[in-house]
């Protein structure tokens, strides 16, 4: 990573809210339960945790799993 890339990442990090790992994971669970697809990740710049959007593949996987769980709950026993 060159100096320019590092400066851009540092600037982006400063704009984000910093969480502890437990706080970030709890917040992600809460938000994802409402239908969003976010993830918690450890920041390489500040060492804290941030919340961001998932990649498209991960969002599709999470949506499929949610639909599958709902389908199994609705299925007659």
ZICOR-V910854 format. One record per backbone hydrogen bond with DSSP energy under -0.5 kcal/mol. NH is the residue of the N-H (numbers start at 1). CO is the residue of the C=O. E is the energy in kcal/mol with one decimal. If there is no record, write none. Layout:
NH|CO|E + NH|CO|E
This chain:
6|2|-2.1 + 7|3|-2.3 + 8|4|-2.1 + 9|5|-2.4 + 10|6|-2.6 + 11|7|-2.2 + 12|8|-2.2 + 13|9|-2.5 + 14|10|-2.1 + 15|11|-1.0 + 16|12|-0.5 + 16|13|-1.3 + 19|49|-2.7 + 24|20|-2.6 + 25|21|-2.5 + 26|22|-2.2 + 27|23|-2.5 + 28|24|-2.4 + 29|25|-2.3 + 30|26|-2.2 + 31|27|-2.5 + 32|28|-3.1 + 33|29|-1.7 + 34|31|-1.3 + 35|32|-1.7 + 36|31|-1.4 + 39|52|-3.0 + 41|50|-2.4 + 43|48|-3.1 + 47|43|-1.3 + 49|19|-2.1 + 50|41|-2.5 + 52|39|-2.6 + 54|37|-1.7 + 59|55|-2.2 + 60|56|-2.4 + 61|57|-2.2 + 62|58|-2.6 + 63|59|-2.4 + 64|60|-2.5 + 65|61|-2.4 + 66|62|-2.2 + 67|63|-2.4 + 68|64|-2.6 + 69|65|-2.4 + 70|66|-2.4 + 71|67|-2.5 + 72|68|-2.3 + 73|69|-2.0 + 74|70|-1.7 + 75|71|-1.1
